Amino acid sequence: MSAKNHLEALLGLVGEPVLLTGPDRKIAYVSPLFPEASGLEPRQVLGRDLFEIWQDKLKPPTTLVKTWMGSVTCPGKEGGPRHFQLLVSPVGPDGNGGLVALLRSPESETQSHAGRLGNDPLTGLPNRHLFADRLDQGVLAARRSKSTIALALAGLDRFALINEGFGMKTGDAVLKEIGRRLRSVLRGSDTAARLDGDLFSLMLPLASPDDVVVVAEKLLRTLREPVAVDGKDIGISASIGLSLFPNDAGDVDNLFKRAAAALQTAKSGGRNRYHFHSGDFNDKARLRLDTETRLRRALAENQLVLHYLPKVHVDSDSLVGMEALVRWQDPKHGLIMPADFIPVIEDRNLINDIGQWVMETACRQTRLWQFMELVPVRLAVNVTPQQFRSPDFVQRVWRALSVSGLDGAYLEIDVNEEALAGDVDSVVARMNELRGLGIGISIDDFGTGYTSLSFLSRFPITSIKIDRAIIAEVENDPNTAEIARTIIDLSKGLNIEVVAEGAEAESQVDFLRENGCTSVQGFFYSQPLPADEFQAYLGRETAKALTVSTS
């Protein structure tokens, strides 16, 4: 191939018309694309000054030492004159090697921009250009709605060592898995992208700025699990920097700068952690981490205790069930209610360990009371959505029954409506496994979410518990009272037991009795009791039952 053919092949890859000049700025070569684009034949321009062939009067510098750009007009072949940007760069010092000129149309600039807005070929995530475009749009929308957006920059820790130790093929496999994990945790409004190398970014619209701590915990947990490649587990971790719009910055550029600075702080602080630009959120994150550390110690040092809430039949005032509720007996802070620590462990694997302790301890206690020949009632144990979705959840429940000797017929699992979200078939299959062990399934806090009773009919549940917020308003709000009646009536039609939570007044109990809800929990009958006090309660119920049977 001749030198000219080599040159034309090379310039053809550029995809835009190119002109070359000698040191005197006279055109010595035009690429094959030039005539079609400009409407000028080579013979019309060869040997002429580059800056004098256009319909415009150009005023370039006498000496070009960097790229110069101007607007030019050409005759065009069809449809009249065409407008271009002319980009001219010098070859050699002071342009003494000649000039290289490129004609760029406005259309090609737009197409070039659109072409950059795409996906990263390795991970399939949006690339940096598409992410920047979406972040621009997200910030504009957040500004209009006065809402919050978190920008998270996540960099894998010591990723270069993975490439060096295992090879770039393994490194690429790790990056692909990170992309898959990020996609799996995204909500519909979120965007994740691979910016470059091992640096990823996420745009996360938030209902409240305080939600950012939960988001950061979730991301860190997602990015610290080992990656399996060719039978080997590759240990990974990540550092994450976060900034918030509008709390930390009012525009995209500063949002990026502050997230990047936070990322550097996270890496310099020891890696495998996150850091916020705002000190307030770092304080909250430290509090969560401290609470989690203390909870692990509490589990190891037997600081957790169970209290038991009676479930009572409204007609006979007799005990028909009980619910185990965890408490934290902290040596320094006293008795801590679950609302003050459950939200922390719901975002950590620690919830499974504490949940297993609760289930096994409650089952053992229930079986002990049966051995003591106290009146046998069904035990209800609360389970978080995270516990319920664990692949080994049914095995964990079976283990609790096995170590305690409790019959499954005396156990009920309470889950809230969130646990029903996702793959309905897999949820039904898991519930059927539990029902196969004789275990009851109750939907907790029903009525304040978005689940309908017709939807619930798809699941093999045995009871629902009407949320205390509804019970509190049945006397004051006719609409709420009607909601309660509807839940009770429809549940009866589906042969599902109804339990009312949070009954505190006799008038509320009267309403429930009149409308056919016979099982009630709440302070009207009893607050949750420590095990020894509940044992005494069971003793009184046993004596009452014996009196009735002998009379």
C-alpha positions as CSV (number, residue, x, y, z in Angstrom):
1,M,0.0,0.0,0.0
2,S,1.4,3.4,-0.9
3,A,2.0,6.1,1.6
4,K,-1.0,8.0,0.2
5,N,-3.2,5.0,0.7
6,H,-2.0,4.6,4.2
7,L,-2.8,8.3,4.9
8,E,-6.2,8.0,3.4
9,A,-7.0,4.9,5.3
10,L,-5.9,6.6,8.5
11,L,-7.8,9.8,7.9
12,G,-10.9,7.8,6.9
13,L,-11.1,6.5,10.5
14,V,-11.5,10.1,11.7
15,G,-15.0,10.1,10.0
16,E,-14.8,13.9,9.2
17,P,-13.1,15.9,6.4
18,V,-9.4,16.7,6.9
19,L,-7.1,19.1,5.1
20,L,-3.3,19.2,5.4
21,T,-1.0,22.2,4.6
22,G,2.7,22.8,4.3
23,P,4.6,25.4,6.4
24,D,3.3,28.1,4.1
25,R,-0.4,27.2,5.0
26,K,-1.1,26.3,1.4
27,I,-3.3,23.2,1.1
28,A,-1.3,20.1,0.1
29,Y,-3.9,17.4,0.7
30,V,-7.7,17.0,1.2
31,S,-9.2,13.7,2.4
32,P,-11.8,11.9,0.3
33,L,-14.7,13.1,2.6
34,F,-13.9,16.8,1.9
35,P,-15.5,17.2,-1.6
36,E,-18.8,15.6,-0.6
37,A,-19.1,17.6,2.6
38,S,-18.0,21.0,1.4
39,G,-19.1,21.0,-2.3
40,L,-15.5,22.0,-3.2
41,E,-13.4,19.9,-5.5
42,P,-9.7,19.3,-4.7
43,R,-8.6,21.2,-7.7
44,Q,-10.5,24.3,-6.3
45,V,-8.5,24.3,-3.1
46,L,-5.2,22.6,-3.6
47,G,-2.3,25.1,-3.4
48,R,-4.5,27.8,-1.9
49,D,-4.2,29.3,1.6
50,L,-6.2,27.3,4.1
51,F,-7.9,30.4,5.5
52,E,-8.9,31.9,2.2
53,I,-11.0,29.2,0.5
54,W,-14.1,29.8,2.5
55,Q,-17.0,32.2,2.0
56,D,-16.1,33.8,5.4
57,K,-13.2,36.2,6.2
58,L,-11.1,34.4,8.8
59,K,-8.6,36.1,11.0
60,P,-6.4,33.4,12.5
61,P,-3.2,34.3,14.5
62,T,-0.1,34.9,12.4
63,T,1.6,32.1,14.3
64,L,-0.4,29.1,15.5
65,V,1.0,27.4,18.6
66,K,-2.3,25.7,19.7
67,T,-5.6,24.6,18.2
68,W,-7.6,27.4,16.7
69,M,-11.3,27.2,15.9
70,G,-13.5,29.2,13.6
71,S,-16.8,29.1,11.8
72,V,-16.8,28.6,8.0
73,T,-19.4,28.4,5.2
74,C,-19.0,26.1,2.2
75,P,-21.1,26.0,-1.0
76,G,-22.4,22.5,-0.4
77,K,-23.4,20.0,-3.1
78,E,-27.1,20.1,-2.7
79,G,-29.5,22.2,-0.6
80,G,-27.4,25.3,-0.5
81,P,-24.5,26.4,1.8
82,R,-23.3,24.3,4.7
83,H,-21.8,25.6,7.9
84,F,-18.9,23.9,9.7
85,Q,-16.5,24.4,12.6
86,L,-13.0,24.6,11.3
87,L,-10.5,23.2,13.9
88,V,-6.8,23.9,12.9
89,S,-3.8,22.4,14.8
90,P,-0.1,23.1,14.2
91,V,2.4,20.4,13.3
92,G,5.7,21.0,15.0
93,P,6.9,24.0,17.0
94,D,5.2,27.3,15.8
95,G,3.4,25.3,13.0
96,N,6.6,25.0,11.0
97,G,5.6,21.5,10.1
98,G,2.4,22.6,8.5
99,L,-1.2,22.5,9.7
100,V,-3.9,19.9,10.1
101,A,-7.5,21.1,9.7
102,L,-10.7,19.3,10.5
103,L,-14.2,20.2,9.4
104,R,-16.9,19.4,11.9
105,S,-20.6,19.9,11.3
106,P,-23.1,20.8,14.0
107,E,-24.8,17.5,13.3
108,S,-21.7,15.5,13.9
109,E,-21.1,17.3,17.2
110,T,-24.6,16.4,18.3
111,Q,-24.1,12.8,17.2
112,S,-20.7,12.7,18.9
113,H,-22.3,13.9,22.2
114,A,-25.1,11.3,21.8
115,G,-22.6,8.6,21.1
116,R,-20.8,9.4,24.3
117,L,-24.1,9.0,26.3
118,G,-24.0,5.2,26.4
119,N,-23.1,2.2,28.6
120,D,-19.8,1.0,29.8
121,P,-19.0,-2.1,27.7
122,L,-17.6,-4.2,30.5
123,T,-20.2,-3.7,33.3
124,G,-23.2,-2.7,31.2
125,L,-23.7,0.3,33.6
126,P,-24.1,3.8,32.2
127,N,-20.8,5.5,31.4
128,R,-19.5,8.7,32.9
129,H,-21.1,10.9,30.2
130,L,-24.6,9.3,30.5
131,F,-24.3,9.5,34.3
132,A,-23.4,13.2,34.2
133,D,-26.4,13.8,31.9
134,R,-28.7,12.0,34.3
135,L,-27.2,13.7,37.4
136,D,-27.8,17.1,35.7
137,Q,-31.5,16.1,35.1
138,G,-31.8,14.7,38.7
139,V,-30.5,17.9,40.3
140,L,-32.9,20.1,38.2
141,A,-35.8,17.9,39.3
142,A,-34.7,18.0,42.9
143,R,-34.4,21.8,42.8
144,R,-37.9,22.0,41.5
145,S,-39.4,19.6,44.0
146,K,-37.2,20.8,46.9
147,S,-36.0,17.2,47.5
148,T,-32.6,15.6,48.2
149,I,-30.2,13.7,46.0
150,A,-27.2,11.8,47.3
151,L,-24.1,11.4,45.1
152,A,-22.0,8.4,46.1
153,L,-18.5,7.7,44.7
154,A,-17.3,4.2,45.4
155,G,-13.8,3.1,44.7
156,L,-12.6,-0.5,45.2
157,D,-9.8,-0.8,47.8
158,R,-6.4,-1.9,46.5
159,F,-7.9,-3.1,43.2
160,A,-4.5,-2.9,41.5
161,L,-3.4,-5.8,43.7
162,I,-6.2,-7.9,42.2
163,N,-5.0,-7.2,38.7
164,E,-1.4,-7.8,39.6
165,G,-2.0,-11.0,41.7
166,F,-4.8,-12.7,39.6
167,G,-4.5,-11.0,36.2
168,M,-6.6,-8.5,34.4
169,K,-9.2,-11.1,33.3
170,T,-10.0,-11.7,36.9
171,G,-10.0,-8.0,37.6
172,D,-12.6,-7.5,34.8
173,A,-14.7,-10.3,36.2
174,V,-14.7,-8.5,39.6
175,L,-15.8,-5.3,38.0
176,K,-18.6,-7.0,36.1
177,E,-19.8,-8.5,39.4
178,I,-19.8,-5.1,41.1
179,G,-21.9,-3.8,38.2
180,R,-24.4,-6.7,38.7
181,R,-24.6,-6.1,42.4
182,L,-25.2,-2.4,42.0
183,R,-28.0,-3.0,39.5
184,S,-29.5,-5.5,42.0
185,V,-29.8,-2.9,44.8
186,L,-31.0,0.0,42.7
187,R,-34.5,1.4,43.0
188,G,-36.3,2.7,39.9
189,S,-35.2,6.2,40.6
190,D,-31.5,5.4,41.2
191,T,-28.7,5.5,38.7
192,A,-25.4,3.7,39.0
193,A,-22.4,4.1,36.6
194,R,-18.8,3.1,36.1
195,L,-16.8,6.2,35.8
196,D,-13.4,4.8,35.2
197,G,-11.3,1.8,36.3
198,D,-12.6,0.7,39.7
199,L,-14.5,4.0,40.4
200,F,-18.3,3.7,40.4
201,S,-20.9,6.4,41.0
202,L,-24.5,6.4,42.2
203,M,-27.2,9.0,42.1
204,L,-29.8,8.3,44.8
205,P,-32.9,10.5,45.2
206,L,-33.9,10.4,48.9
207,A,-37.2,11.1,50.7
208,S,-35.2,12.6,53.6
209,P,-31.5,13.5,54.1
210,D,-31.4,11.2,57.1
211,D,-32.0,8.2,54.8
212,V,-28.4,8.6,53.4
213,V,-26.9,6.7,56.4
214,V,-29.0,3.7,55.6
215,V,-28.1,4.0,51.9
216,A,-24.4,4.1,52.8
217,E,-24.6,1.1,55.0
218,K,-26.4,-0.9,52.3
219,L,-23.8,0.1,49.7
220,L,-20.9,-0.8,51.9
221,R,-22.4,-4.2,52.7
222,T,-23.1,-4.9,49.0
223,L,-19.5,-4.1,48.0
224,R,-17.6,-6.0,50.8
225,E,-18.8,-9.6,49.9
226,P,-16.1,-11.8,48.2
227,V,-16.4,-12.3,44.5
228,A,-16.2,-15.9,43.2
229,V,-14.1,-16.2,40.0
230,D,-13.0,-19.5,38.5
231,G,-13.6,-21.3,41.8
232,K,-11.6,-18.7,43.8
233,D,-13.1,-16.3,46.3
234,I,-11.6,-12.8,45.7
235,G,-11.8,-10.7,48.8
236,I,-12.9,-7.1,48.1
237,S,-14.0,-4.0,49.9
238,A,-14.8,-0.4,48.9
239,S,-14.5,3.1,50.2
240,I,-17.4,5.4,49.6
241,G,-17.6,9.2,49.6
242,L,-21.0,10.9,49.7
243,S,-22.3,14.4,49.2
244,L,-25.9,15.7,49.2
245,F,-27.8,18.2,47.1
246,P,-28.7,20.8,48.2
247,N,-27.2,20.3,51.7
248,D,-23.5,20.2,50.6
249,A,-23.6,21.8,47.1
250,G,-26.0,23.6,44.9
251,D,-24.6,22.4,41.6
252,V,-23.3,19.2,39.9
253,D,-19.6,20.3,39.8
254,N,-19.4,21.0,43.5
255,L,-21.4,17.9,44.3
256,F,-18.8,15.8,42.5
257,K,-15.9,17.7,44.2
258,R,-17.3,17.2,47.6
259,A,-18.1,13.5,47.1
260,A,-14.5,13.0,45.7
261,A,-13.0,14.7,48.7
262,A,-15.2,12.5,51.0
263,L,-14.0,9.4,49.1
264,Q,-10.3,10.4,49.7
265,T,-11.1,10.9,53.4
266,A,-12.6,7.4,53.5
267,K,-9.6,5.8,51.8
268,S,-7.1,7.6,54.0
269,G,-9.1,6.7,57.1
270,G,-8.4,3.0,56.6
271,R,-10.6,1.9,53.7
272,N,-13.7,-0.3,53.8
273,R,-15.7,2.6,55.1
274,Y,-17.8,5.5,54.0
275,H,-17.5,9.2,54.7
276,F,-19.9,12.1,54.2
277,H,-19.0,15.6,53.2
278,S,-21.3,16.8,56.0
279,G,-20.0,16.2,59.6
280,D,-23.6,15.8,60.8
281,F,-24.1,12.6,58.8
282,N,-20.7,11.3,59.9
283,D,-21.8,11.7,63.5
284,K,-24.9,9.7,62.7
285,A,-22.9,7.0,61.0
286,R,-20.6,6.7,63.9
287,L,-23.6,6.4,66.3
288,R,-25.0,3.5,64.1
289,L,-21.6,1.8,64.1
290,D,-21.2,2.2,67.8
291,T,-24.7,0.8,68.4
292,E,-24.0,-2.2,66.2
293,T,-20.8,-2.9,68.1
294,R,-22.5,-2.7,71.4
295,L,-25.3,-5.0,70.2
296,R,-22.8,-7.7,69.2
297,R,-21.4,-7.4,72.7
298,A,-25.0,-7.5,74.1
299,L,-25.7,-10.8,72.3
300,A,-22.5,-12.3,73.5
301,E,-22.9,-11.2,77.1
302,N,-26.6,-12.1,77.4
303,Q,-27.9,-8.5,77.7
304,L,-30.9,-9.3,75.5
305,V,-34.1,-10.4,77.2
306,L,-37.6,-11.3,76.1
307,H,-40.9,-9.9,77.3
308,Y,-44.2,-11.6,76.5
309,L,-47.4,-9.8,75.4
310,P,-50.7,-11.6,76.1
311,K,-53.3,-12.2,73.4
312,V,-56.7,-12.3,75.0
313,H,-60.2,-13.4,73.9
314,V,-62.6,-10.5,74.4
315,D,-65.6,-12.6,75.4
316,S,-64.0,-14.8,78.0
317,D,-61.0,-12.6,78.9
318,S,-58.9,-15.8,78.7
319,L,-55.4,-16.1,77.3
320,V,-55.3,-17.5,73.8
321,G,-51.7,-16.6,72.7
322,M,-48.6,-14.6,73.4
323,E,-46.0,-12.6,71.5
324,A,-42.3,-12.6,72.3
325,L,-40.8,-9.1,72.2
326,V,-37.0,-8.5,72.5
327,R,-35.6,-5.9,74.8
328,W,-32.0,-4.8,75.4
329,Q,-31.0,-4.6,79.1
330,D,-28.0,-2.3,78.6
331,P,-25.8,-1.9,81.8
332,K,-25.3,1.8,81.1
333,H,-28.6,2.9,79.6
334,G,-31.1,0.5,81.1
335,L,-33.9,-1.2,79.2
336,I,-33.9,-0.2,75.6
337,M,-36.9,-0.7,73.4
338,P,-36.6,-2.4,70.0
339,A,-37.6,0.7,68.1
340,D,-34.3,2.2,69.3
341,F,-32.1,-0.6,67.9
342,I,-34.0,-2.7,65.4
343,P,-33.6,-0.1,62.6
344,V,-29.8,-0.5,63.0
345,I,-29.7,-4.2,62.8
346,E,-32.2,-4.5,60.0
347,D,-29.4,-3.2,57.8
348,R,-26.8,-5.7,59.0
349,N,-26.3,-9.4,59.0
350,L,-26.5,-9.1,62.8
351,I,-30.3,-9.2,62.5
352,N,-30.1,-12.9,61.6
353,D,-28.1,-13.7,64.7
354,I,-30.3,-11.8,67.0
355,G,-33.4,-13.1,65.3
356,Q,-32.2,-16.7,65.8
357,W,-31.5,-16.0,69.5
358,V,-35.1,-14.6,69.9
359,M,-36.7,-17.6,68.2
360,E,-34.7,-20.3,69.9
361,T,-35.0,-18.6,73.4
362,A,-38.8,-18.1,73.0
363,C,-39.4,-21.6,71.8
364,R,-37.4,-23.1,74.6
365,Q,-39.3,-20.9,77.2
366,T,-42.6,-21.9,75.7
367,R,-41.7,-25.6,75.8
368,L,-40.6,-25.2,79.4
369,W,-43.9,-23.8,80.4
370,Q,-45.6,-26.7,78.7
371,F,-43.5,-29.1,80.7
372,M,-44.7,-27.2,83.8
373,E,-48.2,-28.0,82.7
374,L,-49.2,-24.4,82.4
375,V,-51.9,-23.6,79.9
376,P,-50.5,-24.2,76.4
377,V,-50.9,-21.2,74.0
378,R,-49.4,-20.4,70.7
379,L,-46.2,-18.3,70.6
380,A,-45.8,-15.5,68.0
381,V,-42.4,-14.3,67.0
382,N,-41.7,-11.2,64.9
383,V,-39.5,-11.6,61.8
384,T,-38.1,-8.8,59.8
385,P,-38.3,-8.9,55.9
386,Q,-34.5,-9.4,55.8
387,Q,-34.8,-12.5,58.0
388,F,-37.7,-13.8,56.1
389,R,-35.9,-13.4,52.7
390,S,-32.8,-15.2,53.9
391,P,-32.2,-18.4,51.9
392,D,-31.9,-20.5,55.0
393,F,-34.8,-19.0,56.9
394,V,-37.0,-22.1,57.0
395,Q,-33.9,-24.2,58.2
396,R,-33.4,-21.6,60.9
397,V,-37.0,-22.0,62.1
398,W,-36.8,-25.8,61.9
399,R,-33.6,-25.6,64.0
400,A,-35.4,-23.5,66.7
401,L,-38.1,-26.1,66.9
402,S,-35.6,-29.0,67.0
403,V,-33.4,-27.6,69.8
404,S,-36.4,-26.6,71.9
405,G,-38.7,-29.7,71.2
406,L,-41.6,-27.3,70.6
407,D,-44.3,-28.6,68.2
408,G,-44.7,-26.3,65.2
409,A,-48.4,-26.0,65.9
410,Y,-47.5,-23.8,68.9
411,L,-45.4,-21.3,66.8
412,E,-46.6,-18.4,64.7
413,I,-44.3,-16.3,62.5
414,D,-45.3,-12.6,62.3
415,V,-44.1,-10.7,59.2
416,N,-45.2,-7.3,57.9
417,E,-46.5,-6.4,54.4
418,E,-43.0,-5.5,53.1
419,A,-42.0,-9.2,53.3
420,L,-44.6,-10.0,50.7
421,A,-42.9,-7.8,48.1
422,G,-41.0,-9.2,45.2
423,D,-41.4,-12.7,43.7
424,V,-44.8,-13.8,44.9
425,D,-44.2,-17.5,43.9
426,S,-41.1,-17.7,46.0
427,V,-42.8,-16.1,49.0
428,V,-45.7,-18.5,48.7
429,A,-43.3,-21.5,48.5
430,R,-41.5,-20.4,51.6
431,M,-44.8,-19.9,53.5
432,N,-46.0,-23.3,52.4
433,E,-42.8,-24.9,53.8
434,L,-43.5,-23.2,57.1
435,R,-47.2,-24.3,57.0
436,G,-45.9,-27.9,56.4
437,L,-44.2,-27.7,59.8
438,G,-47.6,-26.8,61.3
439,I,-46.5,-23.1,61.9
440,G,-49.0,-20.3,61.6
441,I,-48.2,-17.2,59.6
442,S,-49.6,-13.7,60.5
443,I,-49.3,-10.4,58.7
444,D,-48.3,-7.8,61.3
445,D,-49.3,-4.1,61.3
446,F,-52.0,-4.6,58.6
447,G,-54.0,-1.8,57.3
448,T,-51.6,1.1,57.0
449,G,-49.7,-0.2,54.0
450,Y,-50.8,-0.8,50.4
451,T,-51.6,-4.5,50.5
452,S,-55.2,-5.4,49.9
453,L,-57.0,-8.4,51.4
454,S,-57.6,-9.8,47.9
455,F,-53.8,-9.8,47.4
456,L,-53.4,-11.5,50.8
457,S,-55.7,-14.3,49.6
458,R,-52.8,-15.5,47.4
459,F,-50.7,-16.4,50.5
460,P,-51.3,-19.3,53.0
461,I,-51.6,-17.0,56.0
462,T,-53.5,-17.9,59.1
463,S,-54.1,-14.5,60.7
464,I,-53.7,-10.7,60.3
465,K,-53.1,-8.2,63.0
466,I,-54.8,-4.8,62.5
467,D,-52.3,-2.0,63.1
468,R,-52.5,-0.1,66.4
469,A,-52.8,3.2,64.4
470,I,-56.2,2.0,63.2
471,I,-57.4,0.8,66.5
472,A,-56.5,4.1,68.1
473,E,-58.9,6.0,65.8
474,V,-61.9,3.7,65.6
475,E,-63.8,5.8,68.1
476,N,-62.9,9.2,66.7
477,D,-62.9,8.8,62.9
478,P,-65.9,7.1,61.1
479,N,-63.8,6.3,58.1
480,T,-61.2,4.5,60.2
481,A,-63.9,2.6,62.0
482,E,-65.3,1.5,58.6
483,I,-61.8,0.4,57.5
484,A,-61.6,-1.8,60.6
485,R,-65.1,-3.3,60.0
486,T,-64.1,-4.1,56.4
487,I,-60.9,-5.8,57.4
488,I,-62.7,-7.9,60.0
489,D,-65.6,-8.9,57.7
490,L,-63.4,-9.7,54.7
491,S,-60.9,-11.7,56.9
492,K,-63.8,-13.8,58.2
493,G,-64.8,-14.5,54.6
494,L,-61.3,-15.7,53.9
495,N,-61.2,-17.8,57.1
496,I,-58.4,-15.8,58.5
497,E,-58.2,-14.9,62.2
498,V,-58.2,-11.2,63.0
499,V,-56.2,-9.8,65.9
500,A,-56.4,-6.2,67.0
501,E,-53.1,-4.6,68.2
502,G,-52.8,-1.8,70.7
503,A,-56.2,-1.8,72.4
504,E,-55.9,0.6,75.4
505,A,-59.4,1.5,76.2
506,E,-62.5,-0.4,77.1
507,S,-64.5,1.4,74.4
508,Q,-62.1,0.1,71.8
509,V,-62.5,-3.4,73.1
510,D,-66.3,-3.0,73.0
511,F,-66.1,-1.8,69.3
512,L,-64.0,-4.9,68.4
513,R,-66.3,-7.3,70.2
514,E,-69.4,-5.8,68.6
515,N,-67.8,-6.1,65.1
516,G,-66.6,-9.7,65.5
517,C,-62.9,-9.3,66.3
518,T,-62.4,-11.6,69.3
519,S,-58.6,-11.6,69.8
520,V,-56.9,-8.5,71.2
521,Q,-53.5,-7.4,72.3
522,G,-52.9,-4.1,74.2
523,F,-52.4,-2.3,77.5
524,F,-56.1,-2.6,78.3
525,Y,-55.3,-6.2,79.2
526,S,-51.6,-6.2,79.9
527,Q,-48.3,-4.6,78.9
528,P,-45.5,-6.9,77.8
529,L,-44.2,-8.9,80.8
530,P,-40.8,-10.3,81.7
531,A,-40.6,-14.1,81.6
532,D,-41.1,-14.5,85.4
533,E,-44.1,-12.2,85.5
534,F,-45.6,-13.9,82.4
535,Q,-45.1,-17.3,84.1
536,A,-47.2,-16.0,87.0
537,Y,-49.8,-14.8,84.5
538,L,-49.9,-18.3,82.9
539,G,-50.3,-19.8,86.4
540,R,-53.4,-17.7,87.0
541,E,-54.8,-18.6,83.6
542,T,-54.1,-22.3,84.3
543,A,-55.9,-22.1,87.6
544,K,-58.9,-20.3,86.0
545,A,-59.1,-22.9,83.3
546,L,-59.1,-25.7,85.9
547,T,-61.9,-24.0,87.8
548,V,-64.0,-23.7,84.7
549,S,-63.4,-27.4,83.8
550,T,-64.4,-28.7,87.2
551,S,-67.4,-26.5,87.8
